[in-house]
Amino acid sequence: MTCRLIVVILLIVPFIHCQKLITILSDFTNDKDVKFFKTTLPWIVENVGSDISLKFHFKDSGTNSGPRQCNLLQLTKNTYLQADYLSCLAKSNTQEECVKDLPIKSYQFKRCLRTNVKNFVINAEREFRKIKIDATPIIILPRRRVLTDTLPQNILQSICSLYPKISRQPIGCIMTSPFPDEKEKPDENIETDDSVKETTVSPEKKQTTQQEENSEGDTEPKEEKHPKENSTPKSETNLEEKKQPGDNSTSENETNPEEETQPNDNTAPPEVETKPKELNTT
């Protein structure tokens, strides 16, 4: 039985990976640190929070760092709540506002303030002395690998490199969620939406123009009707004018036969009468 248990344990152990310890050194007062805790750390925890554990050292005074460390100590097992708490403080909220929705026990918090604040300050000074870097925030990976690059993508890539086998990498390393700035980029798309709204307004303008065209179209046929009404009398007058020359022609034709017949009647008889008289004389 013991051999079988050992075999089962050996088969299970390769599929179990422990959380990687990430140590963060911060001043928590300058702009870089505030931006880091406001956006970068929550995004990193959103992607790989279940595969890492966080440890903090703060450079600011014990009166500020003490309460902060005592609250983080109670949230050690939940990196998501730690990131939310620090993000809330980075947004200039008070301790009371940031703690009211967190599972913080007041008696443990008070006891921590009495006994652990000095240790927090001493440990932070020791860590900063070892690193010998003034610029913060500083991220220390396992095996004392120090990161001073605060680009979120580079930090996440460095954490994912701790898992050389892709099959053991956190899901956030394979399917990374977009960074908050990238989520806010659709604000540019909002401008495009405004442009879309402008384009949607243009059909109304088109409708107004179409109405104007229709109104112009209504006026144009009216203008066409007047020429048509005027054209009909012209056609009638033209017909009358055409008829008048026809009537004159007919009258002329009626008179012309009389004129043609009159010369024929006057000339024919004298010619007949003269010829017999000439025959009698001879």
Beta strands, then each sheet from edge to edge (+ up, - down):
strand 1: 20-26
strand 2: 52-58
strand 3: 138-141
strand 4: 145-147
sheet 1: 2+ 1+ 3- 4+
end
